[in-house]
Amino acid sequence: MKRKICVVTGTRAEYGLLRWLMKEIDNDPSLELQLAVTGAHLSPEFGMTYRTIEKDGFKIDEKVEMLLSSDSDVGIAKSMGIGLISFAECFSRLRPDIVVGLGDRYELLSAVTAALVMRVPVAHLHGGELTQGVFDEQIRHSITKMSHLHFTAADEYRNRVIQLGEDPAHVYNFGAPALDSISKFRMLTKDEFSKETGFELGTKNFLVTFHPVTRGKTGVETQAMELIHALDRFKDAKIIFTQSNADPDGRKISEIFSTYVHGNPERCIFVNSLGQLKYLSALKHIDALIGNSSSGLIEMPYFRKPTVNIGSRQDGRIKAKSVIDCEPAAGSISAAIMKACSTDFISCLRGMKNPYGKPGASLKIKNVLKTAGLKDILNKKFHDIKIQDNAK
């Protein structure tokens, strides 16, 4: 019988990282790909991005509704509860052999919790990372403890997963699967990108991807307005704003960006979702990625281009030298943008290596999912790290 691999995806960004792993699973005759789509994928507000998944040729086995219209703390917590109920029903119908999830989203926590109780092994991608500015970090580590196979993106992250008590034999570092998309796609040219988006790029171009900092002291509205004040100092730049994600208060950020674009239509555009090809093509053509998205740390270094990383959302993550950290204040942001656009800084990025590895992770992950022994994998034991006591 074919081994059934159920991949869970809840956001456009997460799907982009999983796409080529899904292809590898789907193309393997000894595996059966099951696809459970949830969260923002099913929301009109976020562009109904499940349609993109279908256009890419994938069959969606389950649409798991869980996202409420509210982006408040209470609304998110209630969504998680609905998700737990819905994923229990989903896995009862699909009967997967392995559930696969990526990252630290609350949608995935609901899915993995259901899988744990229903005794379905879980494979987790991108464990061991730190995102100290958001509560997602605790979610990521919680998912690690409920998972059985681990695919990290760097040796430091692999070591951290083992530090959490996971069996080293089940913890792999194959690098970031996001890099597979960059290597496999033929990127759009500037003219093609402009035609696809209806937005003509200029001589200086920025892409802004900014999400809530759920553990920060400064409100998201204040941070978003500080970013706007900084960008307003670069009147010669064309700016692409992407919609904030479905975290608490994400809607407030999107409203601020949308209002700014409405007042500056000649040089700005706001999009719900670019889709993976257009997003990666944008990274190739822009002069700087500005915000606090993980794509600035993982994908952008592949192009050897600058990232202006604002605030604490990505604190604790490994960063290439192309990443410029700054505070969520207009002066700090604008200074970082000026540095990113300087000839000296751009020249120092030539020959830079991406700390998240090279393309090829998806195939390696698929091969482990295909061959891993599952007979006793649910009987996890805590792996203690031996600490040498040098005290005399």
N, C-alpha and C positions, 0 to 999 in steps of 0.2 A: 504493500500500500504506500501511496505517496505520503510524505511527511507534510502536515498542514502548518504553514507559517502564517500567523495572523499579524499583520502590520497595522498599528494604530497611528492615525495622524489627525491633528486637530487644528493646525494653522498652515498658512501658505509657506512660511519660512521653513517649518519643520518638514513639510512634504518635499520641498526642494532638496533637503539633505538626505531624505530617504528614497528619492525617486530611482536612483540607479541601483540601489540594493533591491528595491521592488522589481526592477527589470531583471536583475540577475536571478531572483527567486522564480519569477514568472517564466523565464526561459529555460529553467532546469527541469527536465522531464521527471525527475524523482521527487520534485517538490510541488506543492499546491499553494499558490499565493491566495490568502484571504485578506480582504481589505476592510477595515472598520474606520469609517470617516466620521468625525465628530466636531464639536466646537465651532470655531469661526468659519470653517469650511461650509457650514450649512446656513450661515447668516447672510441675509441680503445686505446688511450694513457693511459687511466685510467682503462683499463681492461674490458671494456664492461660489467660492473657489473649488468646490467639489467638481464643478463643470470642467475646470482645467484638468483635474485628475482623469476624468472620463475622456477628454479630448486627447490625452496622452496615451490612450488605449487600454487603460486599466478598468477592470470590472469591480465596482464597489459592492461588496457583499452585505454590508450593514451601514446604514446611516443612523448614527447614535445621537439623537437630539439631547442636548443637556444645557445649552447656553441660554440663559435668561436675558431679557432686554436690559436689565440693570447691570451696571459695571461697578456697583458699590461693593464694599467688603461683604455685606450680608448676601448680596446677589451672587457673588462669586462662590461663597460657601454653600449656598443653596444649589448652585449649578453642580458643584462637586457631588452633593448628595444625590441629585438626579442622575448624574453620570454613573455613580456606583450601582444604582439600581439597574440602569439601562445596559451597562456593560455586563452585569451578571446575566441578564437575559440574552445578550448578544453571544457571549461565550457558551451559554447553554445550547444555543442553536448551532453555532459553528463547530464546536468541539475541536479547537485547535490543539496541535501538539506543542507549539511554542507561540507565545505572544511577544512581539517586537515593538519597542518604543524608544523614543529618542528624547533626551534632555530633561527638562525640569518643569514642564507645564502642569498645571493643576488638572487638566483633562487626563493626562497620562497617569497621574496619581490615582484617580478614580478607576481607570482601567486596570492598573497593576494591582490595586487592592482587591478588585473583583477576581482577578486571575489567581491571586494568592489563596483566597478562600476556596476557590474552585479547583485548586491543585493543578494549575497549568503553569509550566515553567516559563520564566520571563527572561528575555534577552534585552539588555539595556545598553544604548549607545550614548556616548558623551558623559559617562559618569566620572566622578572624582574631581570635577571642576568647581571652582569657587565663583560665586556671583554675590558678593557680600552686600550689595546695595538693594537686594530684593529677597523676599521670603522664598523665592524659587530655589535658593540654595538648600534650604531644609527639605524641600520637596525632592530635589535631586538625590540627596543622600538617603532619604527615606525609600525612594525607588530602588536605589542600590541595594539596600538591605532586604528588599523583597524580590530581588532578581537573582538569577542563577548563572547566566552567562553575561560577561561584561566586555564591551568594546570601547576602549578609551581612545583619546586622540593624541596623547603624549605620554612619555614615560612617567613624568611627574604625577599625572592623573592616574595612571595605572597603580603607582605606588600608594596613592591615597585611597584607592578602592581596596587594596590589600590591607591598608592600615585600618579600614573599617571592618576588617574581619573576614573578607572574602577570600576564597581559595585561589591562590596564584595560578593554579592550573586552569582556572576558568576566567581569567582576566587577561585580555589581549589588547595590545596597542598596535593598531593598523593605520593610525592617522585619521584625519577627518574625511568622512565620505563626501562632504560638500565639494571637495576638490575634484571629484570625479565628473561632476557636471561641467566644470570649467574646461576640463580636458576633452570632454565628449561633444559639447555643443560647438557649432560654428556661430561665433558671436555676430550680432548684427553690426553692420557698418553704421557710421554716424547718420548717413542719409536714410538707411533702413530704419534705424531707431526713431528718427524724427517722423518718418512716414507712419510707423506703427503706433506712435503715441500722439501724433498731432502736435508735437512740441519740438521746435527747432533749437538745437543746442548752439551755444555761442562760443566765444573764445575762452571764457572761463565758466566752468559748470560745477555745481555742487549737488550732491544727493543727500537729503536729510531724512534719517530714520531714527526717530526718537520715541522711547517707550517710558512708561511710569517707573519711578524708583519707589518701590513699595515700602522701603524702610528708611527713606531719607527724612531729614528734618525739615527741608524746604518743600512746600507744596508743589504739585506737578504743574499747576497753572503758572506759578511764579517762575519755575525753571523754563517752561516753554516760552514765556514772554521774554526772559533774558536771552534765550536763543534767537528769538525774533529780532530783538534790539541789536544783537551782534550781526546778524545777517543783513540788517538794514544798512550797515556800514559798507557793504560790498555791492553797490548799485550796478556795477558792470557785470555781475555774475547772474547766470541763469540757474534757477533752483528747482529741483524736483523734490516735492514732499511726498512721503508715503504715509499711509494711515497708521496710526498707533495700534498696538495689539489690544486684545480683549482682557487686559489686566485692569485692576481697579483704577478708575479715573482716566483710562485711556481715551475715552470719548472727549474729555475736556481738551486734551492735547490736540486731537484731530480737529476740533472746532476752532481752536486758535490758529492752527496752520491754514485751515480752509478760509478763514476770514482774511488772513494775510494775503493768500493767493488771490482772493476776490479783489483786493485792493491793488494788486500788482500783476494783472493778467498778462502783461507784455513780457515778463521775465520769470514767471513762476507757474508751476502746475502742481495740482494735488491729485494723487491717485489712490484708489482703494487697494489695488494690487497690480503690480507690474507683471506678475508671472515670472517664472524662473529665468527664462531666456532673456527677457527684456531687462530684468533686474541685474543679471550678470553682465549683460552688454552695457548697461549704464555704468557699472563699476569700471569697465574697460575705458570708457570715454570721459568720465568726469575727472575733475582735478582733485577733489577731496570728498570723502564720505564723512558726514558730520552727524553726530548723535550719540547713541549708546547701544547700538545693535551689535550682536556677536559677529555679524558678517564683516564688521570693520576689523575684527581681530583674526578671523579665520579665512574668509575669501579675499578680502582686499589686499593682504600681503602677497597673494599670488600674482597680482598685477603690479606689485612694487610701487604702490601709490599710497598717499597719506590718508590716515584716518584721524579725525579729531574726535576723541572719545570724551564725552562730557559726563562729569559727575561720578557717582559711586556704583552704578549698576553693574559694571564689569570688574569691580575691584576683586583682586585675587586671581584673575585669569592670566595665563601666559600671554605676553604681548610682544609682537615683533617690533623692531625699531622704527617701523613706519607709523606706529601708533603714538599720537600726541595726547597725553592726558591733560584735562583742564577742569576747572571748577565750573559749576552751573551759574556763572555770572557773565554778563555781557562783555566786560573787559577781558576776562580770562579766555572766553570763547573766541573773541575777535583776534586776540594775540595768537592763539593757537592756529586759527585759520591763516593768518598772515605767515606764520612759520611754515605751515603746510604748503603754501603756494610759493615759497621762496626757492630760488634756484639751488642754493646750497643744500637745503634739506632734501630736495628731490634727487639731486646728484648722489647723495649718500645712500640712497636706496638701491642703487645698481648692484646687482649680484647678491641681494639680500635673500636669505633662506627663510622659508615659511616654517615656524616652529610646529605647525600642525601637520607636517609631513608632506607626502606626495600623493598624486592620484593612484587609485588602485584598491582603496579600502573596501569598497562594496563587494567585489569578488571574493576577497579574503573572508569577509564576514559571512557571506553566503555559504562558503565552503565549511565554516565551523557550524553554522546552523544545520547544514545538511548531514554532517558526520558526528556531531556531538552525541555521546551516550546519554540517554534520558532515563534509563531504568531507575537509577538511585539519585538523580540530580535534585529531587525535591528534599532529600534528607540532608539539608545543609548543616555543616558544622562551623563554628566560629574559628577562624584561623588566627591564632595568637602569634604576634610578632615577638620573637625572642629578643629581649633587651639585655645587653651586656652591662653588668654592674661593675664599673671600674673602681667603685669606692673601696677603700682599704680600711 
